[in-house]
Structure formats: C-alpha cells, structure tokens
Amino acid sequence: MSDSNNTAQKSVLFIALRVLLPFAAGYFLSYLFRSVNAVIAPNLQSDLGIGAGDLGSLTAAYFVFFALAQFPLGVLLDRYGPRRVQACFLLFAVLGSVIFALGQSLYMLAFGRAMIGLGVAGGLMSAMKAITLWLPQERWPLANGIFMTAGGLGALAATLPVEMLLHWLAWPALFWLLALCSLLASATIFFVVPDKPGSLAQTEGLFAQIRGYTVYLTDRRIWRITPISMIGMATGIAIQGLWTGPYLRDVGGLNRQEAAELQFLLALALTFGFTLTGIVADRLARIGITLKSMLCMSITGYAMVMLVMAGGWAATNPLLWIAFGLFSNTTVLAYPILGAQFPIQAIGRVNTMLNGVVFGFAFVAQAGLGWIIDLWPRGPQGQYPAEAYSWAFGIPVVLMILGVIWYLQEPASNAPGGGSKPQD
C-alpha cells in the first residue's frame, strides 16, 4: 500500500510540475496583458495625446483576435494537443509585446495589442484540455480552481506591482519585459510539458470537426444563454481591464497610487471569487438551488452593484469594488450550465464558441464605454465628468436585466454539480 501511495504522489507531483505549472504561467500572462492598460492608461493618453474613445479602441483591440481565435482553437487543441498549440500561440504574444513597445502611433499600438490578444487566446482553453487529458474527472474542479487563481494573480500583478514598476521603467520597457516572459513561458511549455500518450489519435476528420460548429451555431440552447453571459462577462472584463482606473480618478478624485490600491483590491476579490463561485454553487446545489437560479440571482446583484457605480455613490468605497469583483465573477456559471446540455465530445467546441462570442463582445464593451464617455468634453485636468460614466455604466445595467428576462423565457437544464468552467 505504501508503494502504491508513493507512486500516486509522484504522479500528482509530475503532473503539477510538468503539466499544470507551465500552463498556469501562460494563463497568468493572459490576465496580466488583459488588465495592464488600466494602470498605464494615463501614460498612453499623455504620450499619444488621445481621448477615452481612442484609448478604449486601442485597449479593446486585444479582444478582436482573441475572440476570432476561439473558433479554430478547439479544433487545433483536439488535433495537435495543448502543448504545441499553446507554445505556438504565445509566440504571437511575444511579437505583439515587441510591436507595442516600439509603437509610435495609435495604429501600431493597436496592432501590437491585437497580436497579444491572439497570443494569449488559448491561455485557459489549452489548460482545460491538458487537465482533461492528464487528470481523472473527479480532479477537474480542483485543477480548474488552480488555474482560475493563476489568472487572478495575473490581474493582481497588473495593478500595484505594475504601478510600482513604472517608477523605474517606462511603459515600453515594461512590454519588452513582458515579451521576454512570454517567450520563456512558450519555451517552457514546449520543452517541459510532455504529450499524453495516445492523446492525438483522431476519431473524426478535420472537416467533420469544423462542420460541428455549424450545428452548434444554430442550437437555440446556446443563444438562450449567450446574451446574459456575453453582456455580464464582457462588461466586467471591460471595466476591470481598463475603465476602473479612469473612473476612480475622474469620479472618485483619487491619484494614481490610490486608484491602483483599489484596483489591487478588486483583483484580489476577483481571484478569491474564482474559487468561491464554485464552492457556493456546489453548496446551493445540495439544497436544491440550481445553477440557473444562482446565475440569475447573481446577475441581478451584479446589476445592482453596477447601478451604484453608475450613480457615483461610494465610488471609492472598498466594499463596492469587492462586490463588483465577486458578482462579476459569477457569470462564469454559464459554462457548466451550457456544457451540461451537450455530449462531452462537443463541450470543447461549445465552450470555445461561447468564449469567442463573449470576447468578441468584450471588444464592443471596452471600446463602446470609451466612445460613450468621449461624448462629454474633458475638464482642464483631462478628466471626464461623472455624468459620462453614469451613462457608460448605466447602459450595461439595462442590458443585463434584459438578458436575464430573455434567459428566463425558456427552461434550461442545469449541471448536476456546482463546479464552474471559467472564460479564458
């Protein structure tokens, strides 16, 4: 028995160090890249002389290729394995970081940002594929929680640590550093992570896999839940990844350091909420509360938090940002709800499809908030009035409520358990 336990422990350690940890580094970078512009936004506006609309469009360029990559990603992961796919994708993040560091114009920076989005597009989906290959199904929730935490740590790194680093480095130097980190992550995944024996054996042809997407695109179960998840996730991504900083400075009157501290708290709540969402969903399922009910209740709470933010009430209250981080996190419940309605061999493509739609709309949300804010004139210090943020943050509240109403029009089956599968 002792030898058996030792063998099992060695197997777990092998998987943790040689499989999970390298992929966690890639997911960490994905969240860091997604969120870093929220801190460097004043630098970009000052150096480029741009307003909120251009800043939103520039930052949102990340989501264009990120979203488009989701559709072929599922097929690539199934055919070539997560090691090869993720290592290759991260090279685009290296290229994008270099372009961004060298960028002298808005268009060059936007192109670099788009390349970064492509490079980190497989951050979580590749990890989820590796988890399903290497671990038994009963260990998937724990492994998913670890990766969710890695993403939250990336969001944390993009707040106070980046702000402190900018005291010694200019923002172009920061992106040279991120390019190096991406290159190291790519090399580690390619050379350290092994292929699971027999994992690349194909049971259906390439064109058969691609044709599967056309079937799912017309499935009403997907489009019933898509609006509520798309609006909720995209709004959270847009605000946490960019507009938190400008809001705290313009509406809350905070300086950069104070704003970064609240952004750090938000990222901490986001990190904690990744695991908390799964735990709460599991406990509620045991007393008969379905994932569908929890999703609708949490989205309603999310809308109420957004309403407070739109009104400018308690803009600098830490509890407001903790609540935003926790409630915005619960939108990931859409993945297990949707996945439970499809056969297991289709879940990868179904999830990446939903992920593609979510991140495609994240571009619209992040850029759109900037376009709305830019409708108001800037003050003498370059700040926008609180009214601009009221409209920008208020519109998603209305859309969320409409999304809940649409989702409730037709019953949807729920996952029997409470685990969650987050977005990339």
C-alpha positions as CSV (number, residue, x, y, z in Angstrom):
1,M,0.0,0.0,0.0
2,S,2.9,2.3,0.8
3,D,4.4,1.8,-2.6
4,S,1.1,2.5,-4.2
5,N,0.7,5.7,-2.3
6,N,4.2,6.8,-3.2
7,T,3.6,6.1,-6.8
8,A,0.3,8.1,-6.8
9,Q,2.1,11.0,-5.0
10,K,4.9,11.0,-7.6
11,S,2.3,11.0,-10.4
12,V,0.5,14.0,-8.9
13,L,3.8,15.9,-8.4
14,F,4.8,15.1,-12.0
15,I,1.5,16.4,-13.4
16,A,1.6,19.5,-11.2
17,L,5.2,20.5,-12.1
18,R,5.5,19.4,-15.7
19,V,1.9,20.0,-16.9
20,L,-0.1,22.3,-14.7
21,L,2.5,24.8,-13.7
22,P,3.8,25.7,-17.2
23,F,0.2,26.2,-18.4
24,A,-0.6,28.3,-15.3
25,A,2.3,30.7,-16.4
26,G,0.6,31.2,-19.7
27,Y,-2.8,31.9,-18.1
28,F,-1.1,34.3,-15.6
29,L,0.2,36.3,-18.6
30,S,-3.2,36.3,-20.3
31,Y,-4.8,38.1,-17.4
32,L,-1.8,40.4,-16.9
33,F,-1.9,41.5,-20.6
34,R,-5.7,41.9,-20.4
35,S,-5.6,44.2,-17.4
36,V,-2.3,46.2,-17.6
37,N,-3.7,49.1,-19.7
38,A,-5.9,50.1,-16.7
39,V,-2.8,51.2,-14.9
40,I,-0.8,52.6,-17.9
41,A,-3.8,54.4,-19.3
42,P,-2.6,57.9,-18.1
43,N,0.8,57.2,-19.7
44,L,-0.8,56.3,-23.0
45,Q,-3.1,59.2,-23.1
46,S,-0.3,61.6,-22.2
47,D,2.3,60.2,-24.7
48,L,-0.2,59.8,-27.6
49,G,-2.5,62.7,-26.9
50,I,-5.6,60.5,-27.1
51,G,-9.1,60.7,-25.5
52,A,-11.3,58.0,-23.9
53,G,-12.6,56.8,-27.3
54,D,-9.2,56.1,-28.8
55,L,-7.9,54.6,-25.5
56,G,-10.9,52.2,-25.4
57,S,-10.5,51.2,-29.0
58,L,-6.7,50.7,-28.6
59,T,-7.1,48.5,-25.5
60,A,-10.1,46.6,-26.9
61,A,-8.0,45.6,-30.0
62,Y,-6.8,42.8,-27.7
63,F,-10.2,41.1,-27.9
64,V,-10.6,41.1,-31.7
65,F,-8.1,38.3,-32.5
66,F,-8.6,36.8,-29.1
67,A,-12.3,36.2,-30.0
68,L,-11.6,35.1,-33.6
69,A,-9.0,32.6,-32.4
70,Q,-11.5,30.7,-30.2
71,F,-13.3,29.1,-33.2
72,P,-10.2,27.3,-34.7
73,L,-8.7,26.8,-31.2
74,G,-11.0,24.0,-30.2
75,V,-10.1,22.0,-33.4
76,L,-6.4,22.7,-33.1
77,L,-6.3,21.6,-29.5
78,D,-8.1,18.3,-30.3
79,R,-5.8,17.6,-33.3
80,Y,-2.4,18.8,-32.2
81,G,-2.6,18.8,-28.4
82,P,-2.3,21.7,-25.9
83,R,1.5,21.7,-25.7
84,R,2.1,22.5,-29.3
85,V,-0.8,24.9,-29.7
86,Q,-0.2,27.0,-26.6
87,A,3.5,27.2,-27.2
88,C,3.0,28.5,-30.7
89,F,0.2,30.9,-29.8
90,L,2.4,32.5,-27.1
91,L,4.9,33.5,-29.8
92,F,2.3,35.9,-31.1
93,A,2.2,37.4,-27.7
94,V,6.0,37.9,-27.9
95,L,5.6,39.6,-31.3
96,G,2.7,41.8,-30.1
97,S,4.6,42.9,-27.0
98,V,7.6,43.9,-29.1
99,I,5.4,45.8,-31.5
100,F,3.6,47.6,-28.6
101,A,6.9,48.5,-27.0
102,L,8.1,50.0,-30.3
103,G,4.8,51.6,-31.2
104,Q,4.8,55.3,-32.0
105,S,1.3,55.6,-33.4
106,L,-2.2,54.6,-32.3
107,Y,-2.5,52.1,-35.2
108,M,0.8,50.4,-34.5
109,L,0.0,50.1,-30.8
110,A,-3.5,48.7,-31.7
111,F,-1.9,46.1,-34.0
112,G,0.5,45.1,-31.2
113,R,-2.4,44.8,-28.8
114,A,-4.3,42.6,-31.3
115,M,-1.3,40.3,-31.7
116,I,-1.1,40.0,-27.9
117,G,-4.7,39.0,-27.8
118,L,-4.1,36.3,-30.4
119,G,-1.1,35.1,-28.5
120,V,-2.9,34.5,-25.2
121,A,-6.2,33.4,-26.7
122,G,-5.5,29.8,-25.7
123,G,-4.4,30.5,-22.1
124,L,-7.2,28.7,-20.3
125,M,-8.7,26.5,-23.0
126,S,-5.3,24.8,-23.6
127,A,-5.0,24.3,-19.8
128,M,-8.5,22.8,-19.6
129,K,-7.6,20.4,-22.5
130,A,-4.5,19.4,-20.6
131,I,-6.4,18.8,-17.4
132,T,-8.9,16.5,-19.2
133,L,-6.0,14.5,-20.7
134,W,-3.9,14.1,-17.5
135,L,-6.3,14.0,-14.6
136,P,-9.4,11.9,-13.7
137,Q,-12.7,13.7,-13.9
138,E,-13.1,14.0,-10.2
139,R,-10.0,16.1,-10.0
140,W,-11.1,18.6,-12.7
141,P,-12.8,21.1,-10.4
142,L,-9.7,21.4,-8.2
143,A,-7.4,21.8,-11.2
144,N,-9.7,24.4,-12.7
145,G,-9.7,26.3,-9.4
146,I,-5.9,26.4,-9.5
147,F,-5.9,27.9,-13.0
148,M,-8.6,30.4,-12.1
149,T,-6.4,31.5,-9.3
150,A,-3.4,31.8,-11.7
151,G,-5.5,34.2,-13.8
152,G,-6.4,36.2,-10.7
153,L,-2.8,36.5,-9.7
154,G,-2.1,37.9,-13.2
155,A,-4.8,40.5,-12.7
156,L,-3.2,41.4,-9.3
157,A,0.2,41.7,-10.9
158,A,-1.3,44.2,-13.4
159,T,-2.3,46.6,-10.6
160,L,0.0,47.8,-7.7
161,P,3.1,45.8,-8.9
162,V,2.9,47.4,-12.4
163,E,2.3,50.8,-10.9
164,M,5.4,50.4,-8.7
165,L,7.5,49.1,-11.6
166,L,6.6,52.2,-13.6
167,H,8.6,54.3,-11.1
168,W,11.7,52.7,-12.6
169,L,10.7,51.6,-16.1
170,A,8.9,53.5,-18.9
171,W,5.8,51.6,-20.3
172,P,7.7,50.5,-23.5
173,A,10.4,48.8,-21.3
174,L,7.6,47.1,-19.4
175,F,6.4,45.5,-22.6
176,W,9.9,44.4,-23.5
177,L,9.9,42.6,-20.2
178,L,6.5,41.0,-20.9
179,A,7.8,39.9,-24.3
180,L,10.7,38.1,-22.5
181,C,8.3,36.5,-20.0
182,S,6.0,35.3,-22.9
183,L,9.0,33.8,-24.7
184,L,10.1,31.9,-21.6
185,A,6.5,30.6,-21.0
186,S,6.3,29.4,-24.6
187,A,9.7,27.6,-24.4
188,T,8.8,26.1,-21.0
189,I,5.5,24.7,-22.3
190,F,7.0,23.3,-25.5
191,F,10.1,21.7,-23.9
192,V,8.9,20.7,-20.5
193,V,5.3,19.6,-20.9
194,P,5.0,16.1,-22.3
195,D,2.4,14.8,-24.7
196,K,-0.1,12.4,-23.2
197,P,0.4,9.0,-24.9
198,G,-2.4,8.3,-27.4
199,S,-4.0,11.8,-27.0
200,L,-3.5,12.8,-30.6
201,A,-5.4,9.9,-32.1
202,Q,-8.2,11.2,-34.2
203,T,-11.7,9.7,-34.3
204,E,-13.1,12.2,-36.9
205,G,-11.6,14.2,-39.8
206,L,-10.7,17.8,-39.7
207,F,-13.7,18.8,-41.9
208,A,-16.1,16.8,-39.7
209,Q,-14.8,18.7,-36.7
210,I,-15.3,22.0,-38.4
211,R,-18.8,21.1,-39.6
212,G,-19.7,20.5,-36.0
213,Y,-19.5,24.3,-35.4
214,T,-22.3,24.9,-37.9
215,V,-24.6,22.6,-35.9
216,Y,-23.9,24.4,-32.7
217,L,-24.3,27.8,-34.3
218,T,-28.0,27.1,-34.9
219,D,-28.6,25.5,-31.5
220,R,-31.1,27.6,-29.5
221,R,-29.7,26.4,-26.2
222,I,-26.5,28.3,-26.9
223,W,-28.3,31.5,-27.9
224,R,-30.7,31.4,-25.0
225,I,-27.8,31.8,-22.5
226,T,-25.4,33.8,-24.7
227,P,-26.8,37.3,-24.1
228,I,-26.7,37.1,-20.3
229,S,-23.2,35.7,-20.3
230,M,-21.9,37.9,-23.1
231,I,-23.1,41.2,-21.5
232,G,-22.1,40.2,-18.0
233,M,-18.7,38.9,-18.7
234,A,-17.8,41.5,-21.3
235,T,-18.8,44.4,-19.1
236,G,-16.7,43.0,-16.2
237,I,-13.7,42.5,-18.4
238,A,-14.0,46.0,-19.9
239,I,-14.3,47.7,-16.6
240,Q,-11.7,45.6,-14.7
241,G,-9.3,45.7,-17.6
242,L,-9.4,49.4,-18.3
243,W,-12.1,51.7,-17.0
244,T,-11.6,51.2,-13.3
245,G,-8.6,53.4,-13.2
246,P,-10.1,56.4,-15.2
247,Y,-13.4,56.1,-13.2
248,L,-11.6,56.2,-9.8
249,R,-9.5,59.2,-10.9
250,D,-12.3,61.2,-12.6
251,V,-15.3,60.3,-10.4
252,G,-13.6,59.3,-7.1
253,G,-10.9,62.0,-7.3
254,L,-8.1,59.6,-6.5
255,N,-4.5,59.8,-7.6
256,R,-2.7,57.0,-9.4
257,Q,-1.4,55.3,-6.4
258,E,-4.7,55.4,-4.6
259,A,-6.5,54.1,-7.7
260,A,-4.0,51.3,-8.1
261,E,-4.6,50.2,-4.5
262,L,-8.4,49.9,-5.1
263,Q,-7.7,48.1,-8.4
264,F,-5.5,45.7,-6.4
265,L,-8.4,45.1,-4.0
266,L,-10.7,44.4,-7.0
267,A,-8.3,42.0,-8.5
268,L,-8.0,40.2,-5.1
269,A,-11.8,39.9,-4.9
270,L,-11.7,38.6,-8.4
271,T,-9.1,36.0,-7.5
272,F,-10.9,34.9,-4.4
273,G,-14.2,34.8,-6.3
274,F,-12.9,32.4,-8.8
275,T,-12.9,29.6,-6.2
276,L,-15.8,31.0,-4.1
277,T,-18.2,30.8,-7.1
278,G,-17.6,27.0,-7.4
279,I,-17.9,26.4,-3.7
280,V,-21.1,28.4,-3.3
281,A,-22.7,26.8,-6.4
282,D,-21.8,23.3,-5.0
283,R,-23.4,24.1,-1.6
284,L,-26.5,25.6,-3.2
285,A,-26.9,22.5,-5.5
286,R,-27.1,20.3,-2.4
287,I,-30.1,22.2,-1.1
288,G,-31.9,22.2,-4.4
289,I,-30.9,25.6,-5.8
290,T,-30.0,25.2,-9.5
291,L,-27.1,26.8,-11.3
292,K,-29.7,28.6,-13.5
293,S,-31.3,30.2,-10.4
294,M,-27.9,31.1,-8.9
295,L,-26.8,32.7,-12.2
296,C,-30.0,34.8,-12.5
297,M,-29.7,35.9,-8.8
298,S,-26.0,36.8,-9.1
299,I,-26.5,38.8,-12.4
300,T,-29.3,40.8,-10.6
301,G,-26.9,41.5,-7.8
302,Y,-24.2,42.4,-10.3
303,A,-26.6,44.9,-12.0
304,M,-27.3,46.5,-8.6
305,V,-23.6,47.0,-8.0
306,M,-23.2,48.5,-11.5
307,L,-26.2,50.8,-10.7
308,V,-24.4,52.1,-7.6
309,M,-21.2,52.7,-9.7
310,A,-23.2,54.5,-12.4
311,G,-24.7,56.8,-9.8
312,G,-21.3,57.7,-8.5
313,W,-22.3,56.7,-5.0
314,A,-19.5,55.5,-2.7
315,A,-17.2,55.5,-5.8
316,T,-14.1,54.9,-3.6
317,N,-15.7,52.6,-1.0
318,P,-13.6,49.3,-1.0
319,L,-16.8,47.3,-0.4
320,L,-18.2,48.4,-3.7
321,W,-15.1,47.1,-5.6
322,I,-15.1,43.8,-3.6
323,A,-18.7,43.3,-4.5
324,F,-18.0,44.1,-8.2
325,G,-15.2,41.6,-8.3
326,L,-17.3,38.9,-6.6
327,F,-20.5,39.4,-8.6
328,S,-18.9,39.9,-12.0
329,N,-17.1,36.5,-11.4
330,T,-20.4,34.5,-11.2
331,T,-21.1,34.9,-14.9
332,V,-18.7,32.0,-15.5
333,L,-21.5,29.7,-14.4
334,A,-22.8,30.0,-18.0
335,Y,-20.1,27.4,-19.0
336,P,-21.1,24.5,-16.8
337,I,-24.8,25.3,-17.4
338,L,-24.2,25.1,-21.2
339,G,-21.8,22.2,-21.1
340,A,-24.2,20.0,-19.2
341,Q,-26.6,20.2,-22.2
342,F,-24.2,18.7,-24.7
343,P,-22.2,15.4,-25.1
344,I,-18.7,15.5,-23.6
345,Q,-17.0,15.3,-27.0
346,A,-18.7,18.6,-28.0
347,I,-18.0,20.6,-24.8
348,G,-14.6,21.9,-26.0
349,R,-16.1,23.4,-29.2
350,V,-19.2,24.6,-27.5
351,N,-17.2,26.4,-24.7
352,T,-14.7,27.9,-27.2
353,M,-17.7,29.1,-29.3
354,L,-19.3,30.9,-26.3
355,N,-15.8,32.2,-25.3
356,G,-15.4,33.6,-28.8
357,V,-18.8,35.4,-28.6
358,V,-18.0,36.8,-25.1
359,F,-14.6,38.2,-26.0
360,G,-15.9,39.5,-29.3
361,F,-18.4,41.5,-27.4
362,A,-15.7,42.5,-24.9
363,F,-14.2,44.5,-27.7
364,V,-17.5,46.3,-28.2
365,A,-17.9,46.8,-24.5
366,Q,-14.4,48.1,-23.8
367,A,-14.4,50.4,-26.9
368,G,-18.0,51.3,-26.6
369,L,-17.6,52.6,-23.0
370,G,-14.9,54.8,-24.2
371,W,-17.0,56.1,-27.1
372,I,-19.8,56.9,-24.7
373,I,-17.5,58.7,-22.2
374,D,-15.9,60.6,-25.1
375,L,-19.3,62.3,-25.9
376,W,-18.7,64.6,-22.9
377,P,-15.9,67.3,-23.0
378,R,-12.8,66.8,-20.9
379,G,-12.0,69.1,-18.0
380,P,-8.9,71.3,-17.6
381,Q,-7.0,68.4,-16.0
382,G,-8.1,66.0,-18.7
383,Q,-10.8,64.4,-16.6
384,Y,-14.3,63.4,-17.8
385,P,-17.5,64.4,-15.8
386,A,-19.3,61.9,-13.6
387,E,-22.3,62.1,-15.9
388,A,-20.2,60.4,-18.7
389,Y,-19.6,57.4,-16.5
390,S,-23.2,57.3,-15.4
391,W,-24.3,56.7,-18.9
392,A,-21.4,54.4,-19.8
393,F,-22.0,52.2,-16.7
394,G,-25.8,52.6,-16.7
395,I,-26.4,51.1,-20.2
396,P,-25.0,47.7,-19.3
397,V,-27.3,47.5,-16.3
398,V,-30.3,47.8,-18.6
399,L,-28.8,45.2,-21.0
400,M,-28.1,42.8,-18.1
401,I,-31.7,42.9,-16.9
402,L,-33.0,42.3,-20.4
403,G,-30.6,39.4,-20.7
404,V,-32.0,37.8,-17.6
405,I,-35.5,38.2,-18.9
406,W,-34.6,36.6,-22.2
407,Y,-32.8,33.7,-20.4
408,L,-35.9,33.0,-18.2
409,Q,-38.2,32.7,-21.2
410,E,-37.3,29.1,-21.7
411,P,-36.2,26.5,-19.1
412,A,-32.7,25.2,-19.5
413,S,-31.2,22.1,-18.0
414,N,-28.5,22.6,-15.3
415,A,-25.4,20.8,-14.4
416,P,-25.9,18.4,-11.6
417,G,-22.8,19.6,-9.7
418,G,-21.6,23.0,-8.8
419,G,-18.2,23.4,-10.4
420,S,-17.6,26.1,-12.9
421,K,-15.7,26.4,-16.1
422,P,-14.3,30.0,-16.4
423,Q,-13.7,32.0,-19.6
424,D,-10.1,32.5,-21.0
